Amino acid sequence: MIDVVSLGELLIDFTCQSVDGDGYPTMAAHPGGSVANFLAAVAKFGMKTALMGKVGNDAFGKMLLGTLNKIGIETRGMVVADDVFTTLAFVTLDETGNREFSFARKPGADTRISFEELDLSLLDEAKAFHFSTLSLTDEPAITATEKVIAYAKSKGRLITYDPNLRKPLWRSEEFARQQLLWGLSQADVVKISDEEVEFLFSLGVQEGAKHILDNYGVKLVFVTCGPDGCFFMNANAKGMVPSLSDIRVVDTTGAGDIFGGSAVWKLLTLGKAPETLDEEELRQVVTFACTSAGLSTTKFGGISSVPSYEEVMARIQG
């Protein structure tokens, strides 16, 4: 039995460690990708996960598959291709300290996955399916995503979604907006950032969460607000949980994905429909996810920075 299956990108994140005298970064390579980071959190806390996607038949692709196997993410849904290279992401800091993303993905292997290559048997035994919009930027991955979500829905699976907007990957902002909104219309549970709410609706956090619940069929919304924490809302309750404040942040790459995976893990352990959860239950979910994501920022990388269950609970319990 598999708890959570995802379709999407598995890639190498190159993160800036230092800058030389000419302003060029010295970079370190880490395994990542939004859906891979998400599944790494679910798997770290003890559930069975599987990733469907594509990497190149190259050194980085082989290393990434080795990492998934090492941390317990099922890889039989991964395709290794000879004709495309494993996707690479480069994360640098601008003059204000904000992250900037550059991608070697024209095309990257993750965009070349087709529906015919997907192992649907993984979904036959799963409880939930997770996706982000990085698989909705280019064909054939767009069609593969649309069809696999339809298949997951036909099986009654819980659908979770993180828009994960990365503007450099899109042919236009209007196309990005169209695809992000389509994703909302497919999901039961959504983890979205305050910046993405602003991009899509020009609304604040609480107004945006209500708009998503009222107009897209979503049952539960988490709006992450960076250092300010996370706002949650379903039909029964709403509230805000703060982020960790007394930690030394070294790398925020993957923190949002780890929040999402941690939240979905906690939701599945509760065993209740997301729309039925009360405020106390939702605070438990969001506190666990905020703590997990916060602790992840004290280490470099995405997959490699997921804290243990014991670390999270020790922090929560004080």
PyMOL commands that set and color helices and strands:
alter all, ss='L'
color gray80, all
select helices_A, chain A and resi 34-44+59-71+109-112+115-117+121-124+133-136+141-154+167-169+173-186+194-201+205-215+226-228+255-270+274-276+279-296+303-305+309-317
alter helices_A, ss='H'
color red, helices_A
select strands_A, chain A and resi 4-7+11-19+25-32+49-56+73-74+78-81+88-93+99-104+128-132+158-162+189-193+220-224+230-234+238-241
alter strands_A, ss='S'
color yellow, strands_A
deselect
rebuild
show_as cartoon
